[in-house]
Structures are given as C-alpha cells and as structure tokens.
Amino acid sequence: MPRESQAARRERAVRIANRLAEAHPDAACALHFRTPFQLLVATILSAQCTDKMVNQVTPALFADFPDARAMAAAPPAEIERRIQRTGFFRQKARSILEASRDIVEQHGGEVPRTLEALTRLRGVGRKTANVVLGNAFDTPGLTVDTHMIRVNGRLGLTAHDDPVKIERDLMALVPERDWTLYSHRVIHHGREVCKARRPECERCPLFDLCPYPRAARAAKSPPPRAAAKRARPAGARAATIRRSATSPRRRAR
C-alpha cells in the first residue's frame, strides 16, 4: 500500500469525521452532571469503570457534596464508601479530594477554564481536562481513551499508543471545531461497531476509508510458499511420496 501523505491523511480524516457525524448524530457525553465540578468528579470516577455505574453512584454523592467546597471538607472514608462500586475507590477518592482542595485554594471554588490550569490540579490529567473543557465550557478538546486509541489506530490516523502523542496527531488532522464531538462519536463507534475483539467491519460506515480490514485479511493469508504447497495437485504429492519410498537410503556413517 503506498505511503499516505499528510495532506491525503488530513483529507481522509475530514471524511471520516463527516461520516461518523452521519452515522452517530446523537453521540454525546454519557456522564450525568449539572456543573463543571460534577463533570470533573464523574470523569475521575469513570477510569476503569463504565459510565452507567458512575451515573448510579454520583446522584447520592452530589446530593451531599455538590461543589468543590463541600467535597474538599468531606471525610475521605465517606467518599470512599460512596464510590466503592466504581473500583480503585481509594485512589479515586484521593484524586477527588486533592482536586477539590486545589480548586478551593487556588481558584476560589470555581473549576478553571483552561487546559493548563486544569492539568495543574492534583488528580486531573489531560483526558479529564479535555472532557471538562469540551462538555462543560464548550472549548474543543480531544478525549483520548481506550476506544479513541484503538479506533484511530485501526483507521491509520496515528501510529502511537501514547495518549498525548495520539492527541497531537489528531489535532493536526481533525478540524478543531469537531474535536469534542469527534471524540464522542469515535468512542460510541468503538463501543458499538469497532469493538476490541471482534470489530464488525462488514457493517462499518468507514469501511472504504479504513485500512484495517485489508491489513487483517493480509495477516490471515498464508505466506506464498505455504499457499503454493497446499495448492499442489494430489497426484504430484503422491508421486513425491512414491519416489521417497523407493529411493535407496544412505548408509549411516
């Protein structure tokens, strides 16, 4: 397959973004929240956990600790108890409490609105920051999770597995105005179609824009010599066996 130029890849990425918009027009943030702070907390909880489970846990949590000031003053054991079902609850409780205290002490209780300020909060990485920016503040951001890594890799839009490098690759390919919705649509596509173990390529709307099906078929094809060996006529194989059986054996030395 010929090497794809950056301009050609950018053009293909735009077509992919448009096709995803047609295929998944209702894709959106699946986490339930009312404020930027609640979204930040819900995103921290979503690590290694389904959005459905997070949405089951957060109503009771936010009823008692609705903002950064209330959360920062909460007893750690109480937070741990309420979020235990999301997994890794001790680490998550620590991240939530530290981020809440930083928001109170450094930003007067209000969640900051820039990537730089958000990622300076303890317990907040680029993924969480971009979720908050894109969905609470309408600032375009690319959310690189496991689905974004897998789907964009199969699409040939990145050759990396490091989230920061993937984000930079996509920033150069996908129009900035589409970053947030592109993330939602790719994540939805990864859950419904481009699944980790058994991607449903035959019903994928990106089939003609994706190199993965061709690469997968090539990987399953036998090497040329093995294929030729299997393709030899039965008569030829039988003749080889007869010659082997009648030929004199060499005397062992």
C-alpha positions as CSV (number, residue, x, y, z in Angstrom):
1,M,0.0,0.0,0.0
2,P,1.5,3.4,-1.0
3,R,2.6,5.7,1.8
4,E,-0.1,8.3,2.6
5,S,0.9,11.9,2.6
6,Q,-0.1,14.2,5.5
7,A,-2.4,16.1,3.2
8,A,-4.1,13.0,2.0
9,R,-4.4,11.7,5.6
10,R,-5.9,15.1,6.6
11,E,-8.5,14.9,3.8
12,R,-9.4,11.3,4.8
13,A,-9.7,12.3,8.4
14,V,-12.2,15.0,7.5
15,R,-14.2,12.5,5.5
16,I,-14.1,10.1,8.5
17,A,-15.3,12.8,10.8
18,N,-18.2,13.7,8.5
19,R,-19.1,10.0,8.0
20,L,-19.2,9.5,11.8
21,A,-21.4,12.5,12.2
22,E,-23.9,10.9,9.8
23,A,-23.7,7.5,11.5
24,H,-23.8,8.7,15.1
25,P,-25.6,12.1,15.2
26,D,-26.7,11.7,18.8
27,A,-23.4,10.7,20.3
28,A,-22.7,12.8,23.4
29,C,-21.2,12.7,26.9
30,A,-22.7,9.8,28.7
31,L,-21.9,11.1,32.2
32,H,-24.6,12.9,34.1
33,F,-23.7,16.3,35.6
34,R,-25.1,19.7,36.4
35,T,-21.9,21.7,36.9
36,P,-18.3,21.7,35.6
37,F,-17.2,20.4,39.0
38,Q,-19.6,17.5,38.9
39,L,-18.4,16.5,35.5
40,L,-14.8,16.7,36.7
41,V,-15.6,14.3,39.6
42,A,-17.6,12.0,37.3
43,T,-14.8,11.8,34.8
44,I,-12.3,10.8,37.5
45,L,-14.7,8.1,38.7
46,S,-15.1,6.8,35.1
47,A,-11.5,5.5,34.9
48,Q,-11.7,1.7,34.6
49,C,-15.4,1.9,35.2
50,T,-18.5,2.1,33.0
51,D,-20.4,5.4,32.6
52,K,-23.5,3.5,33.6
53,M,-22.0,2.6,37.0
54,V,-20.7,6.2,37.5
55,N,-24.2,7.5,36.9
56,Q,-25.6,5.2,39.5
57,V,-23.1,6.4,42.1
58,T,-22.9,10.2,41.6
59,P,-26.5,11.2,42.5
60,A,-26.1,10.3,46.2
61,L,-22.5,11.7,46.2
62,F,-23.5,15.0,44.7
63,A,-26.6,15.3,46.9
64,D,-24.3,15.7,50.0
65,F,-21.2,17.1,48.3
66,P,-22.4,19.2,45.3
67,D,-19.5,21.5,44.9
68,A,-15.7,21.8,45.5
69,R,-16.0,23.4,48.9
70,A,-18.3,20.7,50.3
71,M,-16.2,17.9,48.7
72,A,-12.9,19.3,50.0
73,A,-14.3,19.2,53.5
74,A,-15.6,15.6,53.2
75,P,-14.1,12.8,55.3
76,P,-12.0,10.6,53.0
77,A,-13.7,7.4,54.4
78,E,-17.1,8.8,53.5
79,I,-16.1,9.5,49.9
80,E,-14.5,6.0,49.6
81,R,-17.7,4.4,50.9
82,R,-19.9,6.2,48.4
83,I,-17.7,5.5,45.3
84,Q,-16.6,2.0,46.2
85,R,-18.6,0.4,43.4
86,T,-16.6,2.3,40.7
87,G,-13.4,0.4,41.6
88,F,-10.0,1.7,42.7
89,F,-12.0,3.8,45.1
90,R,-9.2,4.8,47.5
91,Q,-7.1,6.3,44.7
92,K,-10.1,7.9,43.1
93,A,-11.2,9.4,46.5
94,R,-7.7,10.8,47.0
95,S,-7.8,12.4,43.5
96,I,-11.2,13.9,44.0
97,L,-10.3,15.3,47.4
98,E,-7.0,16.8,46.2
99,A,-8.5,18.3,43.1
100,S,-11.3,19.8,45.2
101,R,-8.9,21.4,47.6
102,D,-6.8,22.8,44.8
103,I,-10.0,24.3,43.2
104,V,-10.9,25.9,46.5
105,E,-7.5,27.2,47.4
106,Q,-6.2,28.2,44.0
107,H,-9.4,29.1,42.1
108,G,-11.9,30.3,44.7
109,G,-14.0,27.2,44.4
110,E,-14.6,27.5,40.6
111,V,-13.3,25.0,38.1
112,P,-10.7,26.6,35.9
113,R,-11.4,27.0,32.2
114,T,-8.0,26.3,30.6
115,L,-6.2,23.0,29.8
116,E,-3.1,24.3,31.6
117,A,-4.9,25.2,34.8
118,L,-6.9,22.1,34.8
119,T,-3.9,19.8,34.4
120,R,-2.2,21.6,37.3
121,L,-4.9,20.3,39.6
122,R,-3.8,17.2,41.5
123,G,-5.6,14.1,40.2
124,V,-6.5,15.7,36.9
125,G,-4.9,14.6,33.6
126,R,-5.4,15.6,30.0
127,K,-8.2,13.3,29.4
128,T,-10.3,14.6,32.3
129,A,-9.3,18.2,31.5
130,N,-10.5,17.8,27.8
131,V,-13.8,16.2,28.9
132,V,-14.5,19.2,31.2
133,L,-13.4,21.7,28.6
134,G,-15.4,20.2,25.8
135,N,-18.6,19.4,27.6
136,A,-18.8,22.0,30.4
137,F,-17.2,25.0,28.7
138,D,-17.7,24.3,25.0
139,T,-14.0,24.6,24.4
140,P,-12.9,22.0,21.8
141,G,-10.9,19.1,23.2
142,L,-9.9,15.6,22.2
143,T,-10.6,12.9,24.8
144,V,-8.2,10.0,24.2
145,D,-9.5,6.9,26.0
146,T,-9.1,3.3,25.1
147,H,-11.7,3.5,22.3
148,M,-10.0,6.5,20.8
149,I,-6.6,4.7,20.9
150,R,-8.0,1.6,19.2
151,V,-10.2,3.1,16.6
152,N,-7.9,5.8,15.4
153,G,-5.0,3.3,15.3
154,R,-7.1,1.0,13.1
155,L,-8.1,3.9,10.9
156,G,-4.4,4.7,10.4
157,L,-4.7,8.2,11.8
158,T,-2.0,7.6,14.3
159,A,0.8,5.0,14.8
160,H,1.2,5.8,18.5
161,D,-0.3,4.2,21.7
162,D,0.7,7.1,24.0
163,P,-2.5,9.3,24.6
164,V,-0.6,12.6,24.4
165,K,1.0,11.7,21.0
166,I,-2.3,10.5,19.7
167,E,-3.9,13.7,20.7
168,R,-1.3,15.7,18.9
169,D,-1.7,13.5,15.7
170,L,-5.4,14.1,15.7
171,M,-5.1,17.8,16.4
172,A,-3.2,18.1,13.1
173,L,-5.9,16.1,11.2
174,V,-9.4,16.8,12.6
175,P,-10.8,20.3,12.4
176,E,-10.7,22.0,15.8
177,R,-14.4,22.7,15.8
178,D,-15.1,19.0,15.7
179,W,-12.7,17.8,18.4
180,T,-15.3,17.3,21.2
181,L,-18.0,15.7,19.0
182,Y,-15.4,13.6,17.1
183,S,-14.3,12.1,20.5
184,H,-17.9,11.2,21.4
185,R,-18.6,9.7,18.0
186,V,-15.4,7.7,17.9
187,I,-16.0,6.4,21.5
188,H,-19.6,5.4,20.5
189,H,-18.3,3.8,17.3
190,G,-15.8,1.8,19.3
191,R,-18.4,0.5,21.7
192,E,-21.0,-0.4,19.0
193,V,-19.0,-1.3,15.9
194,C,-15.2,-1.2,16.1
195,K,-15.1,-3.5,19.1
196,A,-11.8,-4.6,20.6
197,R,-12.0,-8.3,20.0
198,R,-14.4,-8.6,17.1
199,P,-14.8,-5.4,15.0
200,E,-17.9,-5.6,12.8
201,C,-16.1,-4.3,9.7
202,E,-18.9,-5.6,7.3
203,R,-21.4,-3.1,8.7
204,C,-18.9,-0.2,9.4
205,P,-19.7,3.1,7.7
206,L,-16.0,3.8,7.5
207,F,-15.1,0.5,5.7
208,D,-13.9,2.2,2.5
209,L,-11.9,4.8,4.4
210,C,-10.2,2.3,6.8
211,P,-7.0,0.2,6.1
212,Y,-7.7,-2.2,8.9
213,P,-9.9,-4.7,7.0
214,R,-7.3,-5.1,4.3
215,A,-4.5,-5.4,6.9
216,A,-6.5,-8.0,8.8
217,R,-7.1,-10.1,5.7
218,A,-3.4,-9.9,4.7
219,A,-2.4,-11.1,8.2
220,K,-4.7,-14.1,7.9
221,S,-3.4,-15.0,4.4
222,P,-0.7,-17.8,4.3
223,P,2.8,-17.0,3.0
224,P,3.2,-17.5,-0.7
225,R,5.3,-20.7,-0.3
226,A,2.9,-22.3,2.1
227,A,0.0,-21.4,-0.1
228,A,1.7,-23.0,-3.1
229,K,2.5,-26.1,-1.2
230,R,-1.1,-26.5,-0.2
231,A,-2.2,-25.9,-3.8
232,R,-0.1,-28.7,-5.3
233,P,-2.2,-31.4,-7.1
234,A,-2.8,-34.6,-5.2
235,G,-1.1,-36.6,-7.9
236,A,2.1,-34.6,-7.6
237,R,2.2,-35.2,-3.8
238,A,1.6,-38.9,-4.3
239,A,4.5,-39.1,-6.8
240,T,6.8,-37.4,-4.4
241,I,5.8,-39.9,-1.7
242,R,6.4,-42.9,-4.1
243,R,9.9,-41.6,-5.1
244,S,10.8,-41.2,-1.4
245,A,9.7,-44.7,-0.6
246,T,11.7,-46.4,-3.5
247,S,14.9,-44.3,-3.3
248,P,17.9,-46.1,-1.6
249,R,18.7,-45.0,1.9
250,R,22.1,-43.7,2.7
251,R,24.2,-45.9,4.9
252,A,24.7,-44.2,8.3
253,R,28.3,-43.3,9.0
